[in-house]
Amino acid sequence: MVREEEIKRITDLLGQNPAGLTIEQVSRQLSINRTTAAKYLNFLIASGEIKKRNLGPAKIFTLSPKLPMSNFLNLWQDGIAVLSNELVIQQINDPLISLLSLDIEGMIGERIDESALAPYVDHKVMDLLKKAREGKEQVHIATFAINDREEKFRLKMIPLSLEKGGRGLGLIFEQLPHVTDSELGSIPKALEESKEGSPEKIELQRRIAEHRKIEKALVESEAKFRALVENITEVIFTLNDNDLITYVSPAIKNLTGYAPSDLMGKRLQEYIYSEDTVPFEKGLDLIRRGLGGPFEFRLMTMHSTIRWVQISGKTLANKPGGSGFHGVIADIHERKRVEDALRHANKQIVLLTSITRHDILNGITNLRLSLELIKNEPLNEKLLHFVEQQEKVIAQIQHQINFTRDYQNIGVRPPKWKDIGDRFLAAAATLPLGNITVESSVKNVEVFSDDLIERVFANLIENSLEHGETVTAIRFFSQVQGRNLVLVYEDDGAGIPNEEKELVFEHTRRGRISYGLFFSREVLAITGLSIHETGEAGKGVRFEILVPEGLFR
């Protein structure tokens, strides 16, 4: 897909230039236009992949520093294996390698039941791993022989998002102590009754030492986890069944001015800007039921100022949907401020462009009127030819100016979910189709797209009307391709020669200026969609619009 390829090229380039690059340098080194480079760089800033700093008048872009997942996993005392959804091993942390005396060589990339971990995943564990893929944590108690000793483990299988994208699983090996609390209570008395140096006393002393070692490991693990939670800039919180705050991390003070103790036992809604209370409750309800993703709202700070934040999270494990909840609040106030400034600046530019376009079109109208008056005068053949040439140039300029009216609206309004079959038929209804039949079998499919998606379909149909020559029928349908959706537009006209399949998306072809398909590709790219022509010359065109997973429903 175009966007993923360009984003990877940009991140690779920034990785090769740790000091950073300007928009112009990115544009020049990757041979892409400046507008496209700026669009992808802004997308990467919003997603946290890169950061921007000002150096005089220049804006310098660099990769954001990240803690590698392998280092993060090694903070845990428990053994952890990260698996893909196909149960292929992606990562193994050092504690698991040490605990099970594994040789990691060759294990990465193997299915877990075909690797050195196979002795620790019986049919029961494999079944639970497959259940965990459906989104619910699984737990299993198992006993393994480790260094000629039987050790008891609690195996946790949790769904997660992989570092490189996609869904996967975490398999956690939590070693359980050998002794219960009741057994520990009887150990001191047993020690007193045992003879010095006897096998019984030696075994009891060994069990006490082992228990203390496990307790120390648990304390250290908790300390590492607490340090991680309390030092990240995002706010971590939990709610109970009654929506009361039961935990909130210290980062809340930097965000709102309130200390964690100020919020404990209170409803989060008490600190939300009044106009956002209803949207917040709706968003929280959807995310609890697994029907929605992160959403934005405004918080009121201790000093009665407003800050934009984004919340994400899920229902607490082993709780029914709609009850206890744990989540993360991220500060997006600066991003929203920049977005508002850009939106205001864009409105000003659109207004100026509209005024300028109006004035130019008025001038063109006067010029065409003058030429018409000239043509009414006696002219020789040579002068008449010059006048006709001027009329063609003026018509072309008028067409280009009119095109800017559509192009200025790209990305002005945020993308929305749209019934794509309805939008296609609405576009077809605005065009003079004559005897050409139009058939659409796309029903009840919504695509996350720009407001101008209808104009994209109109451009495809106009292309058939203008260049199809023998077109009698147009078809619009969809196909599933892996996890993606492909929207297919076909006609039965003249088609496009192989050597011109990519050129049709350029704004200049064969010396002629044609913005329709160029405009369509740019509109689709706003939300990550891409378009290609795959038809056979002489048998009609076939435009395929690729809609990635997550952008259709």
Rosetta blueprint (number, residue, H / E / L):
1 M L
2 V H
3 R H
4 E H
5 E H
6 E H
7 I H
8 K H
9 R H
10 I H
11 T H
12 D H
13 L H
14 L H
15 G H
16 Q H
17 N L
18 P L
19 A L
20 G L
21 L E
22 T L
23 I H
24 E H
25 Q H
26 V H
27 S H
28 R H
29 Q H
30 L H
31 S L
32 I L
33 N L
34 R H
35 T H
36 T H
37 A H
38 A H
39 K H
40 Y H
41 L H
42 N H
43 F H
44 L H
45 I H
46 A H
47 S L
48 G L
49 E L
50 I E
51 K E
52 K E
53 R E
54 N E
55 L E
56 G L
57 P L
58 A E
59 K E
60 I E
61 F E
62 T E
63 L E
64 S L
65 P L
66 K L
67 L L
68 P L
69 M H
70 S H
71 N H
72 F H
73 L H
74 N L
75 L L
76 W L
77 Q L
78 D L
79 G E
80 I E
81 A E
82 V E
83 L E
84 S E
85 N L
86 E L
87 L L
88 V E
89 I E
90 Q E
91 Q E
92 I E
93 N L
94 D H
95 P H
96 L H
97 I H
98 S H
99 L H
100 L L
101 S L
102 L L
103 D L
104 I L
105 E L
106 G L
107 M L
108 I L
109 G L
110 E L
111 R E
112 I H
113 D H
114 E H
115 S L
116 A L
117 L L
118 A H
119 P H
120 Y H
121 V L
122 D L
123 H H
124 K H
125 V H
126 M H
127 D H
128 L H
129 L H
130 K H
131 K H
132 A H
133 R L
134 E L
135 G L
136 K L
137 E L
138 Q E
139 V E
140 H E
141 I E
142 A E
143 T E
144 F E
145 A E
146 I E
147 N L
148 D L
149 R E
150 E E
151 E E
152 K E
153 F E
154 R E
155 L E
156 K E
157 M E
158 I E
159 P E
160 L E
161 S E
162 L L
163 E L
164 K L
165 G L
166 G L
167 R E
168 G E
169 L E
170 G E
171 L E
172 I E
173 F E
174 E E
175 Q E
176 L L
177 P L
178 H L
179 V L
180 T L
181 D H
182 S H
183 E H
184 L H
185 G H
186 S H
187 I H
188 P H
189 K H
190 A H
191 L H
192 E H
193 E H
194 S L
195 K L
196 E L
197 G L
198 S L
199 P H
200 E H
201 K H
202 I H
203 E H
204 L H
205 Q H
206 R H
207 R H
208 I H
209 A H
210 E H
211 H H
212 R H
213 K H
214 I H
215 E H
216 K H
217 A H
218 L H
219 V H
220 E H
221 S H
222 E H
223 A H
224 K H
225 F H
226 R H
227 A H
228 L H
229 V H
230 E H
231 N H
232 I L
233 T L
234 E L
235 V E
236 I E
237 F E
238 T E
239 L E
240 N L
241 D L
242 N L
243 D L
244 L E
245 I E
246 T E
247 Y E
248 V E
249 S L
250 P L
251 A H
252 I H
253 K H
254 N H
255 L H
256 T H
257 G L
258 Y L
259 A L
260 P H
261 S H
262 D H
263 L H
264 M L
265 G L
266 K L
267 R E
268 L H
269 Q H
270 E H
271 Y H
272 I E
273 Y L
274 S H
275 E H
276 D H
277 T H
278 V H
279 P H
280 F H
281 E H
282 K H
283 G H
284 L H
285 D H
286 L H
287 I H
288 R H
289 R L
290 G L
291 L L
292 G L
293 G L
294 P L
295 F E
296 E E
297 F E
298 R E
299 L E
300 M E
301 T L
302 M L
303 H L
304 S L
305 T L
306 I E
307 R E
308 W E
309 V E
310 Q E
311 I E
312 S E
313 G E
314 K E
315 T E
316 L L
317 A L
318 N L
319 K L
320 P L
321 G L
322 G L
323 S L
324 G L
325 F E
326 H E
327 G E
328 V E
329 I E
330 A E
331 D E
332 I L
333 H H
334 E H
335 R H
336 K H
337 R H
338 V H
339 E H
340 D H
341 A H
342 L H
343 R H
344 H H
345 A H
346 N H
347 K H
348 Q H
349 I H
350 V H
351 L H
352 L H
353 T H
354 S H
355 I H
356 T H
357 R H
358 H H
359 D H
360 I H
361 L H
362 N H
363 G H
364 I H
365 T H
366 N H
367 L H
368 R H
369 L H
370 S H
371 L H
372 E H
373 L H
374 I H
375 K H
376 N L
377 E L
378 P L
379 L L
380 N L
381 E H
382 K H
383 L H
384 L H
385 H H
386 F H
387 V H
388 E H
389 Q H
390 Q H
391 E H
392 K H
393 V H
394 I H
395 A H
396 Q H
397 I H
398 Q H
399 H H
400 Q H
401 I H
402 N H
403 F H
404 T H
405 R H
406 D H
407 Y H
408 Q L
409 N L
410 I L
411 G L
412 V L
413 R L
414 P L
415 P L
416 K E
417 W E
418 K E
419 D E
420 I H
421 G H
422 D H
423 R H
424 F H
425 L H
426 A H
427 A H
428 A H
429 A H
430 T L
431 L L
432 P L
433 L L
434 G L
435 N L
436 I L
437 T E
438 V E
439 E E
440 S E
441 S L
442 V L
443 K L
444 N L
445 V L
446 E E
447 V E
448 F E
449 S E
450 D L
451 D L
452 L L
453 I H
454 E H
455 R H
456 V H
457 F H
458 A H
459 N H
460 L H
461 I H
462 E H
463 N H
464 S H
465 L H
466 E H
467 H H
468 G L
469 E L
470 T L
471 V L
472 T L
473 A E
474 I E
475 R E
476 F E
477 F E
478 S E
479 Q E
480 V E
481 Q E
482 G L
483 R L
484 N E
485 L E
486 V E
487 L E
488 V E
489 Y E
490 E E
491 D E
492 D L
493 G L
494 A L
495 G L
496 I L
497 P L
498 N H
499 E H
500 E H
501 K L
502 E L
503 L H
504 V H
505 F H
506 E L
507 H L
508 T E
509 R E
510 R L
511 G L
512 R E
513 I E
514 S L
515 Y L
516 G H
517 L H
518 F H
519 F H
520 S H
521 R H
522 E H
523 V H
524 L H
525 A H
526 I L
527 T L
528 G L
529 L L
530 S E
531 I E
532 H E
533 E E
534 T L
535 G L
536 E L
537 A L
538 G L
539 K L
540 G L
541 V L
542 R E
543 F E
544 E E
545 I E
546 L E
547 V E
548 P L
549 E L
550 G L
551 L L
552 F E
553 R L
